[in-house]
Amino acid sequence: MAASSGVAATERLTSFHLRVTATTFGANFSDGYALGVIGAVLPVLNTTLHLSGVWQGLLGASALIGLFFGSILLGPLADTIGRQKVYRYNFVLIAIASAAQFWAHSPLVLFLLRLVIGFGLGADYAVGSTLLSEFAPRRLRGVLLGSLTVLWTVGYVLANVLGTYIPITDNAAHWLLASGALPALLVLVLRIGIPESPSWLAARGRAAEAAEIRRRYLGQSEVTAEEARGAAAEQPPAARYRELFARGQAAKTWFGVIFYSAQVLPYFAIYTFMSQILGTLHISDADTQNLVLNLALLLGGVIGLWPVQRMGRRPFTIGSFAILTACLSAMAVFSGSSGWVLMVPFLVYTFVMAGASNITQVYPPELFPTALRASGVGFLNGTSRVASAIGTFVLPVSLSRLGVGWSMGWMALVLLLGTAVSLIWAPETRDTLTTEEWHH
């Protein structure tokens, strides 16, 4: 919305901002936990469910496939009916399907339940960061959105640690799978009472409702009658996916698709099959190395919040892609070396990737205007999960047939593509307005 509509930055962080951030953590924690758990229990399920290589790949990619459909289908719905309804009810699906995994004793049933979990999480990826970006103060938007990925890492690492140090029997594996229902239920309860996005309301011409939410939850004064008429006059058309590729928007959308997909394809594939990779490297104490890598994920995610907040989006993205490409290239070139030599670039990759992933929650909401934001964020999340699912399905086959060197080589090429596209297309969006903030 133009400045004449009354946009003014309100930089004060309130307890309500923290509440929205905390409840949005739920999808990211649950996603990380769901992916970490399946990686932890697959070695046991391989035996108890007699899984073929195809079923291993399908189960590893199942939540990612669901994420695609949830993001693609429910992102536009949130632009049409509002953020709040999708934000509240998607976790009902996640809680029920997570608990039902306890009784899933066939690969097909487990696959279908994890599709449902992914579908619900995909909705939250489209709506959660969108809603938070439309409430967050501009100067703190980077760190608040970036912290969502840190919670993904916390969920993933927790699942991995539990899977490493708890004796995994068939019964324990199903308890671990079902335990994802607990954080889902907690998030469901905490989200009760979260209001609709005032930015969405204002963009739909409902300026008085938007002003009331800002007054009640953010302590901002109400909009004047003149401003209300101005907002209503500028009501945008309903979001359509074709508008993501309209003139002036298409380059940002294509950049978002390629940047997001290139980053997460190797990330999800590598950490879903971490134990197989460590086994390929012939490391004697794989459990300890797995723990070290998981701690590097946590540390990288937390430390990575600082450059997301302080640096521009463009230099941070280009620089992190370049480092990640170099790390996997080194693992490919020196694949014949000892496992301990290969652990050095692997550890650096893990640390930098965790920090770089923070930008995936920050960049997408800043690439789209309010009327298209949930659709755009959902589209980027959906397409990135297609890439993730492909990588997760292909990697175990690649490791068994080509070995770790060639496997790291083709994933380094994916990261190189991300580096090149970022150099050409990455915009600087740090100062972009994502809130409809009214003059006092």
DODREN-35249 format. One record per residue (C-alpha): x, y, z; residue number from 1; residue in three letters. Coordinates in nm, 4 decimals. Example, Ala and Ser with C-alpha at 12.3 -4.5 7.8 and 13.67 -1.06 7.14 Angstrom:
2
PT         X         Y         Z    i   aa
PT    1.2300   -0.4500    0.7800    1  ALA
PT    1.3670   -0.1060    0.7140    2  SER
END
This chain:
440
PT         X         Y         Z    i   aa
PT    0.0000    0.0000    0.0000    1  MET
PT    0.1312    0.3445   -0.0833    2  ALA
PT    0.2425    0.5924    0.1782    3  ALA
PT   -0.0687    0.8010    0.1120    4  SER
PT   -0.2751    0.5194    0.2592    5  SER
PT   -0.1222    0.5815    0.5965    6  GLY
PT    0.1655    0.3352    0.6269    7  VAL
PT    0.3894    0.4213    0.9161    8  ALA
PT    0.6390    0.1925    1.0818    9  ALA
PT    0.5619    0.0951    1.4381   10  THR
PT    0.8747   -0.0571    1.5818   11  GLU
PT    0.7679   -0.1416    1.9355   12  ARG
PT    0.7827   -0.5121    2.0247   13  LEU
PT    0.4842   -0.6185    2.2336   14  THR
PT    0.3903   -0.9316    2.4248   15  SER
PT    0.1390   -1.0046    2.1498   16  PHE
PT    0.4201   -1.0163    1.8905   17  HIS
PT    0.5964   -1.2717    2.1087   18  LEU
PT    0.2777   -1.4751    2.1438   19  ARG
PT    0.2217   -1.4929    1.7667   20  VAL
PT    0.5868   -1.5840    1.7181   21  THR
PT    0.5686   -1.8558    1.9851   22  ALA
PT    0.2535   -2.0150    1.8414   23  THR
PT    0.3989   -2.0020    1.4893   24  THR
PT    0.6978   -2.1960    1.6228   25  PHE
PT    0.4641   -2.4954    1.6379   26  GLY
PT    0.4644   -2.5801    1.2680   27  ALA
PT    0.8399   -2.5495    1.2401   28  ASN
PT    0.9080   -2.7543    1.5531   29  PHE
PT    0.6552   -3.0184    1.4448   30  SER
PT    0.7978   -3.0316    1.0917   31  ASP
PT    1.1524   -3.0729    1.2202   32  GLY
PT    1.0406   -3.3336    1.4720   33  TYR
PT    0.8398   -3.5275    1.2107   34  ALA
PT    1.1330   -3.5420    0.9678   35  LEU
PT    1.3828   -3.6209    1.2427   36  GLY
PT    1.1672   -3.9017    1.3800   37  VAL
PT    1.1197   -4.0792    1.0489   38  ILE
PT    1.4944   -4.0712    0.9901   39  GLY
PT    1.5530   -4.2104    1.3393   40  ALA
PT    1.3052   -4.4991    1.3135   41  VAL
PT    1.3533   -4.6003    0.9479   42  LEU
PT    1.6392   -4.8423    1.0281   43  PRO
PT    1.4036   -5.0394    1.2574   44  VAL
PT    1.1020   -5.0099    1.0251   45  LEU
PT    1.3167   -5.1443    0.7422   46  ASN
PT    1.3238   -5.4738    0.9314   47  THR
PT    0.9832   -5.4838    1.1016   48  THR
PT    0.7852   -5.3621    0.7994   49  LEU
PT    1.0148   -5.5308    0.5434   50  HIS
PT    1.0626   -5.2064    0.3515   51  LEU
PT    1.1990   -5.2014   -0.0004   52  SER
PT    1.4239   -4.9196   -0.1152   53  GLY
PT    1.1224   -4.7561   -0.2813   54  VAL
PT    0.9202   -4.7627    0.0419   55  TRP
PT    1.2152   -4.6187    0.2343   56  GLN
PT    1.2270   -4.3290   -0.0083   57  GLY
PT    0.8494   -4.2825   -0.0036   58  LEU
PT    0.8295   -4.2805    0.3771   59  LEU
PT    1.1236   -4.0417    0.3984   60  GLY
PT    0.9557   -3.8089    0.1485   61  ALA
PT    0.5929   -3.8579    0.2608   62  SER
PT    0.5600   -3.5512    0.4845   63  ALA
PT    0.7359   -3.3421    0.2193   64  LEU
PT    0.4822   -3.4536   -0.0435   65  ILE
PT    0.1999   -3.3574    0.1920   66  GLY
PT    0.3687   -3.0234    0.2562   67  LEU
PT    0.3542   -2.9522   -0.1163   68  PHE
PT   -0.0212   -3.0053   -0.1400   69  PHE
PT   -0.0949   -2.8220    0.1858   70  GLY
PT    0.1081   -2.5180    0.0833   71  SER
PT   -0.0225   -2.5045   -0.2735   72  ILE
PT   -0.3909   -2.5584   -0.1917   73  LEU
PT   -0.4304   -2.3712    0.1361   74  LEU
PT   -0.2067   -2.0691    0.0654   75  GLY
PT   -0.4588   -1.9205   -0.1807   76  PRO
PT   -0.7426   -2.0164    0.0559   77  LEU
PT   -0.5796   -1.8006    0.3259   78  ALA
PT   -0.5681   -1.5080    0.0812   79  ASP
PT   -0.9395   -1.5586    0.0135   80  THR
PT   -1.0958   -1.6367    0.3520   81  ILE
PT   -0.8243   -1.4944    0.5803   82  GLY
PT   -0.5214   -1.6207    0.7689   83  ARG
PT   -0.6882   -1.6966    1.1022   84  GLN
PT   -0.9115   -1.9929    1.0107   85  LYS
PT   -0.6366   -2.1870    0.8344   86  VAL
PT   -0.3877   -2.0960    1.1080   87  TYR
PT   -0.6128   -2.2363    1.3794   88  ARG
PT   -0.7598   -2.5549    1.2363   89  TYR
PT   -0.4723   -2.7137    1.0445   90  ASN
PT   -0.3233   -2.8414    1.3689   91  PHE
PT   -0.6351   -3.0501    1.4344   92  VAL
PT   -0.5301   -3.2626    1.1341   93  LEU
PT   -0.1690   -3.2758    1.2486   94  ILE
PT   -0.2547   -3.3858    1.6042   95  ALA
PT   -0.4937   -3.6637    1.4954   96  ILE
PT   -0.2682   -3.8025    1.2214   97  ALA
PT    0.0411   -3.7886    1.4450   98  SER
PT   -0.1292   -3.9877    1.7209   99  ALA
PT   -0.2651   -4.2418    1.4704  100  ALA
PT    0.0906   -4.3349    1.3658  101  GLN
PT    0.1049   -4.5495    1.6801  102  PHE
PT   -0.1281   -4.8006    1.5093  103  TRP
PT    0.0304   -4.7755    1.1624  104  ALA
PT    0.1830   -5.1183    1.1053  105  HIS
PT    0.1901   -5.1187    0.7267  106  SER
PT    0.3983   -4.8924    0.5036  107  PRO
PT    0.0910   -4.7733    0.3126  108  LEU
PT   -0.0986   -4.6619    0.6254  109  VAL
PT    0.2094   -4.4887    0.7661  110  LEU
PT    0.2692   -4.3194    0.4306  111  PHE
PT   -0.0899   -4.1886    0.4159  112  LEU
PT   -0.0821   -4.0590    0.7739  113  LEU
PT    0.2430   -3.8773    0.7093  114  ARG
PT    0.0913   -3.7253    0.3957  115  LEU
PT   -0.1859   -3.5820    0.6172  116  VAL
PT    0.0689   -3.4490    0.8677  117  ILE
PT    0.2610   -3.2851    0.5859  118  GLY
PT   -0.0608   -3.1388    0.4422  119  PHE
PT   -0.1373   -2.9658    0.7717  120  GLY
PT    0.2202   -2.8457    0.8115  121  LEU
PT    0.2178   -2.7128    0.4556  122  GLY
PT   -0.0800   -2.4963    0.5401  123  ALA
PT    0.1082   -2.3552    0.8350  124  ASP
PT    0.4172   -2.2813    0.6301  125  TYR
PT    0.1998   -2.0776    0.3950  126  ALA
PT    0.0048   -1.8988    0.6660  127  VAL
PT    0.2264   -1.8922    0.9772  128  GLY
PT    0.5142   -1.6841    0.8432  129  SER
PT    0.2662   -1.4728    0.6447  130  THR
PT    0.0655   -1.3882    0.9561  131  LEU
PT    0.3758   -1.3193    1.1630  132  LEU
PT    0.5259   -1.0949    0.8929  133  SER
PT    0.2021   -0.8927    0.8888  134  GLU
PT    0.2176   -0.8356    1.2644  135  PHE
PT    0.5940   -0.8056    1.3218  136  ALA
PT    0.7726   -0.4679    1.3551  137  PRO
PT    0.9846   -0.4136    1.0446  138  ARG
PT    1.3160   -0.3734    1.2290  139  ARG
PT    1.2653   -0.7077    1.4091  140  LEU
PT    1.0949   -0.9002    1.1296  141  ARG
PT    1.4161   -1.0770    1.0238  142  GLY
PT    1.5018   -1.2156    1.3659  143  VAL
PT    1.1409   -1.3114    1.4494  144  LEU
PT    1.0867   -1.4937    1.1195  145  LEU
PT    1.4371   -1.6410    1.1222  146  GLY
PT    1.3812   -1.7848    1.4687  147  SER
PT    1.1099   -2.0073    1.3221  148  LEU
PT    1.3777   -2.2114    1.1451  149  THR
PT    1.5749   -2.2403    1.4689  150  VAL
PT    1.2721   -2.4133    1.6192  151  LEU
PT    1.2614   -2.6467    1.3182  152  TRP
PT    1.6183   -2.7386    1.4053  153  THR
PT    1.5296   -2.7891    1.7724  154  VAL
PT    1.2519   -3.0306    1.6743  155  GLY
PT    1.4754   -3.2160    1.4319  156  TYR
PT    1.7669   -3.2441    1.6749  157  VAL
PT    1.5423   -3.3577    1.9603  158  LEU
PT    1.3987   -3.6357    1.7447  159  ALA
PT    1.7468   -3.7387    1.6343  160  ASN
PT    1.8869   -3.7453    1.9867  161  VAL
PT    1.5919   -3.9506    2.1092  162  LEU
PT    1.6346   -4.1885    1.8170  163  GLY
PT    2.0075   -4.2229    1.8855  164  THR
PT    2.0014   -4.2822    2.2601  165  TYR
PT    1.6690   -4.4608    2.3155  166  ILE
PT    1.6794   -4.8334    2.2292  167  PRO
PT    1.4549   -4.8418    1.9205  168  ILE
PT    1.2296   -5.1450    1.9102  169  THR
PT    0.9216   -5.1664    1.6871  170  ASP
PT    0.7033   -5.0535    1.9786  171  ASN
PT    0.9383   -4.7671    2.0696  172  ALA
PT    0.9478   -4.6577    1.7050  173  ALA
PT    0.5696   -4.6213    1.6966  174  HIS
PT    0.5666   -4.4352    2.0294  175  TRP
PT    0.8209   -4.1915    1.8893  176  LEU
PT    0.6172   -4.1393    1.5741  177  LEU
PT    0.2995   -4.0781    1.7767  178  ALA
PT    0.4721   -3.8399    2.0206  179  SER
PT    0.4457   -3.5649    1.7571  180  GLY
PT    0.0819   -3.5274    1.8663  181  ALA
PT    0.1886   -3.3649    2.1960  182  LEU
PT    0.3409   -3.0419    2.0572  183  PRO
PT    0.0592   -3.0276    1.8001  184  ALA
PT   -0.2060   -3.0302    2.0753  185  LEU
PT   -0.0170   -2.7632    2.2703  186  LEU
PT    0.0003   -2.5358    1.9658  187  VAL
PT   -0.3695   -2.5920    1.8963  188  LEU
PT   -0.4603   -2.4703    2.2445  189  VAL
PT   -0.2238   -2.1714    2.2381  190  LEU
PT   -0.3611   -2.0455    1.9062  191  ARG
PT   -0.7090   -1.9930    2.0474  192  ILE
PT   -0.7769   -1.6185    2.0437  193  GLY
PT   -0.5185   -1.5155    1.7816  194  ILE
PT   -0.6998   -1.2521    1.5680  195  PRO
PT   -0.7137   -1.2064    1.1935  196  GLU
PT   -0.4289   -1.0239    1.0198  197  SER
PT   -0.5086   -0.6511    1.0092  198  PRO
PT   -0.3078   -0.6248    0.6865  199  SER
PT   -0.5391   -0.8789    0.5212  200  TRP
PT   -0.8477   -0.7030    0.6575  201  LEU
PT   -0.7262   -0.3636    0.5364  202  ALA
PT   -0.6424   -0.5041    0.1931  203  ALA
PT   -0.9977   -0.6401    0.1718  204  ARG
PT   -1.1444   -0.2985    0.2526  205  GLY
PT   -1.2298   -0.3870    0.6153  206  ARG
PT   -1.0254   -0.1012    0.7598  207  ALA
PT   -1.2389   -0.0506    1.0706  208  ALA
PT   -1.1878   -0.4134    1.1790  209  GLU
PT   -0.8164   -0.3846    1.1067  210  ALA
PT   -0.7929   -0.0689    1.3169  211  ALA
PT   -0.9766   -0.2354    1.6074  212  GLU
PT   -0.7318   -0.5287    1.6083  213  ILE
PT   -0.4352   -0.2891    1.6007  214  ARG
PT   -0.5834   -0.0854    1.8837  215  ARG
PT   -0.6681   -0.3865    2.0992  216  ARG
PT   -0.3612   -0.6050    2.0421  217  TYR
PT   -0.0867   -0.3636    1.9368  218  LEU
PT   -0.1837   -0.0416    2.1152  219  GLY
PT   -0.2181    0.1575    1.7910  220  GLN
PT   -0.4823    0.4249    1.7445  221  SER
PT   -0.7814    0.3738    1.5202  222  GLU
PT   -0.7840    0.4703    1.1532  223  VAL
PT   -0.9709    0.7865    1.0556  224  THR
PT   -1.2811    0.7727    0.8359  225  ALA
PT   -1.0836    0.9231    0.5477  226  GLU
PT   -0.8183    0.6515    0.5777  227  GLU
PT   -1.0876    0.3844    0.5929  228  ALA
PT   -1.2352    0.5114    0.2650  229  ARG
PT   -0.8888    0.5128    0.1105  230  GLY
PT   -0.8211    0.1539    0.2155  231  ALA
PT   -1.1540    0.0361    0.0825  232  ALA
PT   -1.0911    0.2113   -0.2485  233  ALA
PT   -0.7603    0.0295   -0.2854  234  GLU
PT   -0.9021   -0.3159   -0.2166  235  GLN
PT   -0.7020   -0.5599   -0.4373  236  PRO
PT   -0.8553   -0.8329   -0.6538  237  PRO
PT   -0.8661   -1.1885   -0.5230  238  ALA
PT   -0.5304   -1.3611   -0.5382  239  ALA
PT   -0.4648   -1.5862   -0.8348  240  ARG
PT   -0.1573   -1.7932   -0.8989  241  TYR
PT   -0.1188   -1.6329   -1.2404  242  ARG
PT   -0.0641   -1.2998   -1.0639  243  GLU
PT    0.2534   -1.4428   -0.9114  244  LEU
PT    0.3958   -1.4399   -1.2641  245  PHE
PT    0.2606   -1.1039   -1.3756  246  ALA
PT    0.4948   -0.8309   -1.4951  247  ARG
PT    0.6858   -0.6806   -1.2042  248  GLY
PT    0.6335   -0.9906   -0.9854  249  GLN
PT    0.7495   -1.2846   -1.1986  250  ALA
PT    1.1243   -1.2399   -1.1402  251  ALA
PT    1.0741   -1.2351   -0.7626  252  LYS
PT    0.8568   -1.5451   -0.7782  253  THR
PT    1.1018   -1.7411   -0.9933  254  TRP
PT    1.3904   -1.6341   -0.7731  255  PHE
PT    1.1987   -1.7525   -0.4666  256  GLY
PT    1.1198   -2.0904   -0.6242  257  VAL
PT    1.4782   -2.1633   -0.7283  258  ILE
PT    1.6522   -2.0175   -0.4213  259  PHE
PT    1.4266   -2.2035   -0.1771  260  TYR
PT    1.4330   -2.5346   -0.3688  261  SER
PT    1.8092   -2.5319   -0.4241  262  ALA
PT    1.8742   -2.4756   -0.0551  263  GLN
PT    1.6403   -2.7329    0.0948  264  VAL
PT    1.6852   -3.0183   -0.1568  265  LEU
PT    2.0260   -3.1299   -0.0229  266  PRO
PT    1.9363   -3.0260    0.3341  267  TYR
PT    1.6330   -3.2534    0.3729  268  PHE
PT    1.7950   -3.5395    0.1821  269  ALA
PT    2.1186   -3.5356    0.3814  270  ILE
PT    1.9641   -3.5101    0.7264  271  TYR
PT    1.6888   -3.7628    0.6608  272  THR
PT    1.9561   -4.0210    0.5727  273  PHE
PT    2.2301   -3.8993    0.8060  274  MET
PT    2.2953   -4.2445    0.9531  275  SER
PT    2.3450   -4.3989    0.6070  276  GLN
PT    2.5866   -4.1204    0.5083  277  ILE
PT    2.7886   -4.1613    0.8271  278  LEU
PT    2.7963   -4.5359    0.7639  279  GLY
PT    2.9278   -4.4745    0.4124  280  THR
PT    3.2063   -4.2573    0.5556  281  LEU
PT    3.3202   -4.5543    0.7726  282  HIS
PT    3.3353   -4.3542    1.0951  283  ILE
PT    3.3923   -4.5742    1.3975  284  SER
PT    3.1786   -4.3796    1.6460  285  ASP
PT    2.8892   -4.2743    1.4229  286  ALA
PT    2.6544   -4.1995    1.7162  287  ASP
PT    2.8950   -3.9435    1.8616  288  THR
PT    2.9490   -3.7823    1.5210  289  GLN
PT    2.5743   -3.7737    1.4665  290  ASN
PT    2.5363   -3.5889    1.7986  291  LEU
PT    2.8156   -3.3445    1.7055  292  VAL
PT    2.6479   -3.2698    1.3724  293  LEU
PT    2.3124   -3.2168    1.5419  294  ASN
PT    2.4698   -2.9759    1.7897  295  LEU
PT    2.6291   -2.7936    1.4948  296  ALA
PT    2.2801   -2.7624    1.3457  297  LEU
PT    2.1513   -2.6012    1.6661  298  LEU
PT    2.4500   -2.3707    1.7074  299  LEU
PT    2.4446   -2.2667    1.3415  300  GLY
PT    2.0739   -2.1894    1.3563  301  GLY
PT    2.1049   -1.9679    1.6646  302  VAL
PT    2.4199   -1.7856    1.5507  303  ILE
PT    2.2712   -1.7494    1.2020  304  GLY
PT    1.9999   -1.5201    1.3392  305  LEU
PT    2.2573   -1.2421    1.3754  306  TRP
PT    2.3557   -1.2072    1.0058  307  PRO
PT    1.9900   -1.2448    0.9005  308  VAL
PT    1.9080   -0.9457    1.1200  309  GLN
PT    2.2178   -0.7360    1.0468  310  ARG
PT    2.3019   -0.8157    0.6825  311  MET
PT    2.0922   -0.7559    0.3755  312  GLY
PT    1.8950   -1.0525    0.2457  313  ARG
PT    2.0854   -1.0557   -0.0855  314  ARG
PT    2.4469   -1.0726    0.0424  315  PRO
PT    2.3527   -1.3238    0.3126  316  PHE
PT    2.1898   -1.5553    0.0565  317  THR
PT    2.4709   -1.5337   -0.1997  318  ILE
PT    2.7464   -1.5788    0.0590  319  GLY
PT    2.5867   -1.8772    0.2312  320  SER
PT    2.5157   -2.0514   -0.1018  321  PHE
PT    2.8816   -2.0091   -0.2029  322  ALA
PT    3.0099   -2.1633    0.1225  323  ILE
PT    2.7649   -2.4546    0.1050  324  LEU
PT    2.8596   -2.5267   -0.2562  325  THR
PT    3.2284   -2.5321   -0.1603  326  ALA
PT    3.1667   -2.7734    0.1300  327  CYS
PT    2.9787   -3.0369   -0.0703  328  LEU
PT    3.2246   -2.9958   -0.3594  329  SER
PT    3.5090   -3.0720   -0.1173  330  ALA
PT    3.3287   -3.3840    0.0025  331  MET
PT    3.2848   -3.4940   -0.3588  332  ALA
PT    3.6467   -3.4305   -0.4593  333  VAL
PT    3.7990   -3.5888   -0.1483  334  PHE
PT    3.5472   -3.8724   -0.1173  335  SER
PT    3.8298   -4.1267   -0.1126  336  GLY
PT    3.9854   -3.9743    0.1984  337  SER
PT    3.9298   -4.0966    0.5523  338  SER
PT    3.5991   -4.0353    0.7226  339  GLY
PT    3.7581   -3.7928    0.9660  340  TRP
PT    3.8884   -3.5762    0.6799  341  VAL
PT    3.5423   -3.5661    0.5220  342  LEU
PT    3.3849   -3.4745    0.8547  343  MET
PT    3.5496   -3.1283    0.8408  344  VAL
PT    3.3582   -2.9967    0.5345  345  PRO
PT    3.0512   -3.1910    0.6521  346  PHE
PT    3.0607   -3.0118    0.9867  347  LEU
PT    3.1093   -2.6710    0.8221  348  VAL
PT    2.8247   -2.7470    0.5808  349  TYR
PT    2.5970   -2.8418    0.8692  350  THR
PT    2.6759   -2.5261    1.0672  351  PHE
PT    2.6358   -2.2876    0.7730  352  VAL
PT    2.3285   -2.4614    0.6340  353  MET
PT    2.1485   -2.4281    0.9680  354  ALA
PT    2.2130   -2.0531    0.9698  355  GLY
PT    2.1356   -2.0126    0.5993  356  ALA
PT    1.8012   -2.1884    0.6443  357  SER
PT    1.6796   -1.9027    0.8623  358  ASN
PT    1.6398   -1.6909    0.5495  359  ILE
PT    1.3806   -1.9328    0.4079  360  THR
PT    1.1275   -1.8011    0.6586  361  GLN
PT    1.2292   -1.4373    0.6079  362  VAL
PT    1.2634   -1.3905    0.2322  363  TYR
PT    0.9331   -1.5391    0.1005  364  PRO
PT    0.6872   -1.3059    0.2843  365  PRO
PT    0.8934   -1.0075    0.1715  366  GLU
PT    0.8733   -1.1021   -0.1972  367  LEU
PT    0.4951   -1.0601   -0.2277  368  PHE
PT    0.2325   -0.7894   -0.1643  369  PRO
PT   -0.0400   -0.8488    0.0947  370  THR
PT   -0.3024   -0.9685   -0.1554  371  ALA
PT   -0.0668   -1.2382   -0.2844  372  LEU
PT    0.1429   -1.3088    0.0242  373  ARG
PT   -0.0114   -1.6354    0.1494  374  ALA
PT   -0.0464   -1.7646   -0.2074  375  SER
PT    0.3146   -1.6704   -0.2847  376  GLY
PT    0.4594   -1.8096    0.0366  377  VAL
PT    0.2527   -2.1261   -0.0084  378  GLY
PT    0.3711   -2.1618   -0.3678  379  PHE
PT    0.7382   -2.1276   -0.2701  380  LEU
PT    0.6994   -2.3721    0.0173  381  ASN
PT    0.5117   -2.6172   -0.2027  382  GLY
PT    0.7619   -2.6146   -0.4880  383  THR
PT    1.0540   -2.6362   -0.2450  384  SER
PT    0.8972   -2.9457   -0.0899  385  ARG
PT    0.8733   -3.1069   -0.4331  386  VAL
PT    1.2482   -3.0524   -0.4637  387  ALA
PT    1.2991   -3.1847   -0.1091  388  SER
PT    1.0897   -3.4934   -0.1785  389  ALA
PT    1.2851   -3.5635   -0.4976  390  ILE
PT    1.6167   -3.5297   -0.3169  391  GLY
PT    1.4985   -3.7431   -0.0248  392  THR
PT    1.3730   -4.0139   -0.2608  393  PHE
PT    1.6825   -4.0124   -0.4849  394  VAL
PT    1.9614   -3.9869   -0.2261  395  LEU
PT    1.9428   -4.3411   -0.0773  396  PRO
PT    1.9443   -4.4833   -0.4319  397  VAL
PT    2.2349   -4.2547   -0.5233  398  SER
PT    2.4356   -4.3556   -0.2169  399  LEU
PT    2.3939   -4.7269   -0.2872  400  SER
PT    2.4631   -4.7075   -0.6614  401  ARG
PT    2.7007   -4.4122   -0.7041  402  LEU
PT    2.8618   -4.3747   -0.3625  403  GLY
PT    2.9038   -4.0744   -0.1368  404  VAL
PT    3.1377   -3.8830   -0.3724  405  GLY
PT    2.9053   -3.8628   -0.6726  406  TRP
PT    2.6065   -3.8089   -0.4428  407  SER
PT    2.7687   -3.5051   -0.2848  408  MET
PT    2.8743   -3.3907   -0.6318  409  GLY
PT    2.5251   -3.3675   -0.7800  410  TRP
PT    2.3955   -3.1941   -0.4649  411  MET
PT    2.6831   -2.9430   -0.4919  412  ALA
PT    2.5599   -2.8657   -0.8459  413  LEU
PT    2.2135   -2.7923   -0.7050  414  VAL
PT    2.3695   -2.5432   -0.4623  415  LEU
PT    2.5764   -2.3928   -0.7439  416  LEU
PT    2.2519   -2.3284   -0.9328  417  LEU
PT    2.1179   -2.1492   -0.6249  418  GLY
PT    2.4329   -1.9367   -0.6088  419  THR
PT    2.4069   -1.8348   -0.9761  420  ALA
PT    2.0343   -1.7527   -0.9599  421  VAL
PT    2.0863   -1.5480   -0.6429  422  SER
PT    2.3640   -1.3478   -0.8106  423  LEU
PT    2.1358   -1.2697   -1.1035  424  ILE
PT    1.7933   -1.2232   -0.9434  425  TRP
PT    1.8109   -1.1888   -0.5630  426  ALA
PT    1.6419   -0.8609   -0.4602  427  PRO
PT    1.7136   -0.6701   -0.1396  428  GLU
PT    1.3922   -0.6787    0.0660  429  THR
PT    1.5060   -0.5956    0.4202  430  ARG
PT    1.3179   -0.2628    0.4240  431  ASP
PT    1.0033   -0.3950    0.2571  432  THR
PT    0.6788   -0.3136    0.4376  433  LEU
PT    0.4652   -0.6205    0.5121  434  THR
PT    0.2281   -0.4501    0.7570  435  THR
PT   -0.0507   -0.2042    0.7001  436  GLU
PT    0.0411    0.0273    0.9870  437  GLU
PT   -0.1700    0.3386    1.0388  438  TRP
PT   -0.0706    0.6930    1.1290  439  HIS
PT   -0.1521    0.7806    1.4864  440  HIS
END
